[in-house]
Amino acid sequence: MQIVSENRAFGGRQLVLRHPSAACGGCEMTLGLFLPEEARAGPVPVLWYLSGLTCTHENAMVKAGAQGWAARHGLALVFPDTSPRGDGVADDAAYDLGQGAGFYVDATEAPWAPHFGMWSYLAEELPGRLFEAFPLDPAAQAITGHSMGGHGALTLAMAQPGRFRSVSAFAPICNPTGADWGRKQLAAYLGLDESTWARHDASLMMAERGFEGPVLIDQGASDQFLANLRPETLATAMAARRQPGAFRMQEGYDHSYFFVSSFMEEHVIFHATALWG
Amino acid sequence: MQIVSENRAFGGRQLVLRHPSAACGGCEMTLGLFLPEEARAGPVPVLWYLSGLTCTHENAMVKAGAQGWAARHGLALVFPDTSPRGDGVADDAAYDLGQGAGFYVDATEAPWAPHFGMWSYLAEELPGRLFEAFPLDPAAQAITGHSMGGHGALTLAMAQPGRFRSVSAFAPICNPTGADWGRKQLAAYLGLDESTWARHDASLMMAERGFEGPVLIDQGASDQFLANLRPETLATAMAARRQPGAFRMQEGYDHSYFFVSSFMEEHVIFHATALWG
């Protein structure tokens, strides 16, 4: 892993890393990694943060305000990119398909299949690389994300029992098989056989299997994308399953990083409680 | 004042405002204003944040992590722009002169004089407009800033006795009359008669008159711009004057917003103590 930049932050280190990814067809992937001061002494728990449409590794790293809280609770933060990138990588003119919009799946369809392996990248490759190279505790992982990243966090957490102790999301895409943010991308990346889509739908996964640890969802009541997010499907599935956790509708908040940063402290405390407990 | 955007944040409101400025030759000026929840009930104290070279009103608003702490302590935040802007406004190809680099002075020289009136804008015009339009308490003001904005904060605070109860700065330009970040701009904006420069030099102002309230300075020891900032001149002047306050050299930190955000909590608490005391 190449260190692209390093800034001291909150007593720890904010790194930007780059490495070639096998899961993404050899593509160079960039990510942010925050290591708290405690990482000097040994492995620390890790909170993964998956970002939304149009984001890179950088948006949350500079705008979500997570490092201060992670430092206070001795957690590392990982900020992966949202897709493979580069001149040789397929793309689309739309903001919600292709580069910046990987949707956390392994694409099986042309032209996406050669590089768009974000599921395998996050489920296997990147954790393997990080745990080898940095003082991070693989037995203490949690995951969160915003919008498309909330979708990724929830589906990865439910699909990998035992890996994450807790999962949370800010305004997640809850029901991609039933919304504009989802049907278009799942059709493009996975093809028209909808039976392959269900394992990438947080509400369907919640109804089918749930999550073995606590779940925290925050959703802005004034979010401009409610029709694409369909939070009611996840709230219904959580309640029906008696899923331990909370689904919170936050009055007046929209879809922006002002919303994410407003509740970041509570999400970090939520995960720290699970990770250190 | 036109409201360009509004986002709920930390229980309050993050506004972006736009208005024509007389001090800046009729130019449309943009700024950020964070109002904490307490502003619904009546006027709240105000912390001004002045930004550095190349920044707009937006950088600190999205990257400094100040709103969460301001909300906790019931403070409003003002994020002005760093210069006049627009097609009819003079500019320079260099990043450190012209638009984005107003240096918080009233320019007297061509081609800058018609629009570059950032001193009068911040000393008189903008406070007048804000106190008229929003529930802000003019008797409870404090000011901070980063780099060029630290220079602006310190010089405005010392030049306007009675206006600010406290002043702080993150890696301020301390001695512009003696550094590359300063001599070029003061010559361009104010002309070659250096006697007009001294009132825009924080270290000279500190030696000459000091500040009547507490002062807090944070400087990264690994800042890549130490030769341009000359923090030793301000530390020396503060110590010689017995200025109440603290000058802190922070090991390992650089000039970035990771540095600013790392110490934002302490700066907000510092100002809140002065404003609510």
Interface residues (C-beta under 8 A of the other chain):
Chain A: N7 R8 A9 F10 G11 Q14 V62 K63 G65 Q67 G68 G220 S222 G252 Y253 D254 S256 Y257 F258 F259 S261 S262 E265
Chain B: N7 R8 A9 F10 G11 Q14 V62 K63 G65 Q67 G68 G220 S222 G252 Y253 D254 S256 Y257 F258 F259 S261 S262 E265
